[in-house]
Amino acid sequence: MRDFFDVIRNRRSVKYYDESVKIPREEILEMLDEANIAPSSCNFQPWRYIVVDTPEGKEKLGEANFNKTQNDTSSAMIVLLGDLSYFDKFDEIYGSAVEEGHMTEEVKEDFRTGLEGMIEATTHETKRELVYFDCGIWTMQFANIVHAKGYDSNIIGGFDRKKISKLFELDESLMPVMLIAIGKKEKDARPSTRMEAKDLVTFE
């Protein structure tokens, strides 16, 4: 496993992948599980995903993905979805917390009461913003995990979201957030520059 700072300093957005490298589904599941440790609002974990790693799946996704090279050469494309019905997972998530001894049933039910009021007062647009925010945190965690495992990735925002929903027959509660290409780079990605904190920060 690579050193943490080596991972974050040397991760790159890779556009060209070695098509002979196929990441096993079991390993993809392991990386997804590790990314799921990412924090989220009230621990609702509103991310869902479709792993597209077959020629048929790639062809279908290619109809909505504007990044043909990554789509065709990567080992897999992750279609990251945000679940706007995240509160429906309350009993599953917090029931497990009770079973594992992290909280009592009474605390769980008190928490439910407070959250129900908050959810009712939350507009659809605010829910979308919260889900995008949480999925963004998950995405960066996943990209770093992929790199730590010796693979490469490219986070993609350029795709037709409406077409994705139609092609994969998504429930209206699921919104396409991001595409993530994963695989082994065919050639090094071009280095990029970063601004320094001293030029961006204000202390008060």
C-alpha positions in Angstrom: 0.0 0.0 0.0 1.4 3.4 -0.9 2.1 6.2 1.6 -0.9 8.5 2.0 0.9 11.6 0.9 2.4 9.8 -2.1 -1.1 8.9 -3.1 -2.6 12.4 -3.0 0.4 14.1 -4.5 0.8 11.7 -7.4 -2.7 10.9 -8.4 -3.5 12.1 -11.9 -6.5 12.2 -14.2 -5.7 9.5 -16.7 -7.3 9.6 -20.1 -5.7 6.6 -21.8 -5.8 3.1 -20.4 -4.1 -0.2 -21.1 -7.0 -2.2 -22.5 -5.3 -5.5 -21.6 -5.7 -4.8 -17.9 -9.0 -6.0 -16.4 -9.7 -5.2 -12.7 -11.5 -8.2 -11.1 -15.0 -7.4 -10.0 -14.1 -8.6 -6.5 -11.4 -6.0 -6.3 -13.7 -3.3 -7.6 -16.2 -4.2 -4.8 -13.4 -4.0 -2.2 -12.5 -0.5 -3.5 -16.2 0.6 -3.4 -16.5 -0.7 0.1 -13.5 1.2 1.2 -14.8 4.4 -0.4 -18.1 3.9 1.5 -16.2 4.9 4.6 -16.4 8.5 3.4 -18.4 10.8 5.6 -21.9 11.9 4.6 -24.7 14.1 6.0 -26.3 12.2 8.9 -24.5 9.1 7.7 -27.1 8.5 5.0 -24.6 7.4 2.4 -26.7 8.6 -0.6 -24.3 7.2 -3.2 -25.3 4.3 -5.5 -23.4 3.1 -8.5 -23.5 1.0 -11.7 -20.2 -0.7 -12.6 -20.0 -0.9 -16.4 -17.3 -3.4 -17.4 -18.7 -5.4 -20.3 -18.5 -4.5 -24.0 -22.3 -4.3 -24.1 -22.4 -2.0 -21.1 -19.6 0.2 -22.5 -21.4 0.5 -25.8 -24.6 1.5 -24.0 -22.9 4.0 -21.8 -21.0 5.4 -24.8 -24.2 6.8 -26.1 -24.2 9.3 -23.2 -20.5 9.6 -22.4 -18.8 12.5 -24.2 -15.4 11.0 -23.3 -15.0 8.1 -25.8 -11.3 7.3 -25.1 -11.9 6.7 -21.4 -15.1 4.9 -22.0 -13.6 2.5 -24.5 -10.2 1.8 -23.0 -10.8 1.8 -19.2 -11.2 -1.5 -17.3 -14.5 -0.2 -16.0 -16.7 2.9 -15.8 -18.4 3.7 -12.6 -21.7 5.5 -13.0 -22.1 7.3 -9.7 -25.7 8.0 -8.7 -27.2 10.1 -6.0 -30.2 8.8 -4.1 -32.7 11.5 -3.3 -34.8 9.0 -1.3 -31.9 8.5 1.2 -34.1 8.8 4.3 -35.7 5.5 3.3 -32.5 3.9 4.5 -32.9 5.2 8.0 -34.0 1.9 9.6 -31.3 -0.1 7.7 -28.5 2.2 8.7 -29.5 3.2 12.3 -31.0 -0.3 13.0 -27.5 -1.6 12.3 -26.0 1.0 14.6 -28.3 -0.2 17.4 -27.4 -3.9 16.8 -23.7 -3.0 16.8 -24.1 -1.2 20.1 -23.3 2.3 18.8 -26.6 3.7 20.1 -29.7 2.7 22.0 -33.1 2.2 20.4 -34.4 5.2 22.3 -31.6 7.4 20.8 -32.4 6.0 17.4 -36.1 7.0 17.6 -35.3 10.4 19.0 -32.9 10.9 16.1 -35.6 9.8 13.7 -38.1 12.3 15.1 -35.6 15.2 14.6 -34.6 14.1 11.1 -38.2 13.7 9.9 -38.9 17.3 10.7 -35.7 18.4 9.0 -36.4 16.2 5.9 -40.0 17.6 5.6 -38.6 21.2 5.7 -35.9 20.4 3.1 -36.7 21.5 -0.5 -36.0 19.2 -3.4 -33.2 21.5 -4.6 -31.5 21.5 -1.2 -31.7 17.7 -1.2 -30.0 17.6 -4.6 -27.3 19.9 -3.3 -26.7 17.8 -0.2 -26.5 14.6 -2.3 -24.1 16.2 -4.8 -21.9 17.3 -1.9 -21.8 13.9 -0.3 -21.2 12.2 -3.6 -18.3 14.6 -4.2 -16.6 13.5 -1.0 -17.1 9.9 -1.9 -15.7 10.4 -5.4 -12.4 11.9 -4.1 -12.1 9.1 -1.6 -12.7 6.5 -4.3 -10.1 8.1 -6.7 -7.5 8.0 -4.0 -8.2 4.4 -3.1 -8.0 3.4 -6.7 -4.6 5.1 -6.9 -3.4 3.5 -3.6 -4.2 0.1 -5.1 -1.9 0.8 -8.1 -4.6 1.7 -10.6 -5.6 5.0 -12.2 -8.8 7.0 -12.6 -10.5 9.9 -14.3 -13.5 11.7 -12.8 -15.8 12.8 -15.5 -18.6 15.4 -15.4 -19.2 15.6 -19.2 -22.1 13.3 -20.0 -25.7 13.4 -20.9 -27.5 12.9 -17.5 -31.0 12.6 -19.0 -29.8 10.0 -21.5 -28.0 8.0 -18.7 -31.3 7.9 -16.8 -33.2 6.6 -19.8 -30.5 4.1 -21.0 -30.3 2.5 -17.5 -34.0 2.9 -16.7 -33.2 4.7 -13.5 -35.9 5.4 -10.9 -36.7 9.1 -10.7 -35.2 9.2 -7.2 -31.7 8.4 -8.6 -29.8 11.2 -10.3 -26.6 10.6 -12.3 -23.8 12.6 -10.6 -20.5 11.5 -12.0 -18.7 9.0 -14.2 -15.4 7.6 -13.1 -13.1 5.7 -15.4 -10.8 3.2 -13.7 -8.0 1.0 -15.0 -4.2 1.0 -15.6 -2.7 3.9 -17.4 -1.3 3.3 -20.9 0.9 6.4 -20.7 1.6 9.0 -18.0 -0.9 11.8 -17.6 0.3 15.3 -18.1 1.3 17.0 -14.8 -0.9 19.8 -13.6 -0.1 22.9 -11.6 -1.7 23.9 -8.3 -2.0 27.3 -6.7 -0.5 27.7 -3.3 -2.6 28.1 -0.1 -0.9 31.4 0.7 -2.4 32.9 -2.4 -5.9 31.7 -1.7 -6.2 32.0 2.1 -7.7 34.7 4.4 -7.1 34.5 8.1 -9.4 36.3 10.6 
